[in-house]
Amino acid sequence: MANIKQQIKRVKTNEKARQFNQSFKSGVKTAIKAVLVAVEKNDKAAATSALAVAYKKLDKAQAKGIAHKNFVARKKSELANAVNSLN
């Protein structure tokens, strides 16, 4: 553990940020999985609504610097293709 007061504060804030980012990433993964599960069940309505939620979470993750823009673009494309493959 650090002895310097400012470094002790930084350790605390970094841990808070790490936990927040971890939680946010988990929420993004859950949203992505919801779309894929709906596609697997051939439920177009559920897949479309889940897609909107996933897009929002992915965009927010990119804006906060949690996810890279190429990752976000790739996932959005994959999800859109999956939903569009439904009849």
N, C-alpha and C positions, 0 to 999 in steps of 0.2 A: 504494500500500500504506500501511496505517496505521502511525503512529509509536508510538502508545500501546500498551503491552504488553497490557492487557486487550482492546483492540480487535483486536489480532493473534490472540489466543486465540479471540475470538468469530468471526473470519473462518474460522479452522480448523474450529471446531465447526459453523458454519453450512454449510460445504462438505460435511462428513461427513453432516450431516442431509439435505442436498439430494440427495446421492448415494444414501443409503438410501431416501428417499422416491421417487426416480426408479426405483430398482430394484423397490420394492414396487408402484408403479403399473404397471410393466411386467408383473409377476407377475399382477396383477389382470386386466389386459387379456388376457393369455394364457389365464387360466382362463375368462374370458367367451368368448373365441374357441373354446376347446375345446368348450363347450356348443353354440355355434352350428354348428360343423362336424359334431358328432354329430347334431344335429337335421337338418342338410342331408342327411346320409347315411341318415336315417330309422332310426337306431340308438337305440331307446328306453333300453336298459340303459346304454349308454355316456353318453347324454345325462343320465340321472338321476344317475349317479355323478359326472359332471363338474359337474352343477348343485350338488351338495353341496359340492364343493371351491370352486366359485365363490362360493356363499353365505358360506362360512367366510372366504374372502379379502376379500370385500366388507365383511363385518361387522368384521373386524379393521382394515381400512383406515379405516372410520368411527370405530372406537374410538381409533385412533391419531391421528385428526384429519387424515388424508391425503385422505379423500374426504368430501364433504358428505353429510349424511343423506338429502337429497332425491335426490341422484345415486344413492346406494346403493339406496334404495327403488325408484326408477325402473328401474334395471338388474335388480334381483331380480324385479320384476314382468314385465319384458320377457322375461327368461329363463324364468320359470315358464310364461308364456303360450306360448312357443315349444315347450317340452318337452311341455306339455299338449296341444298341437295334433297331436302324434304319435298314431298309432292304438294 
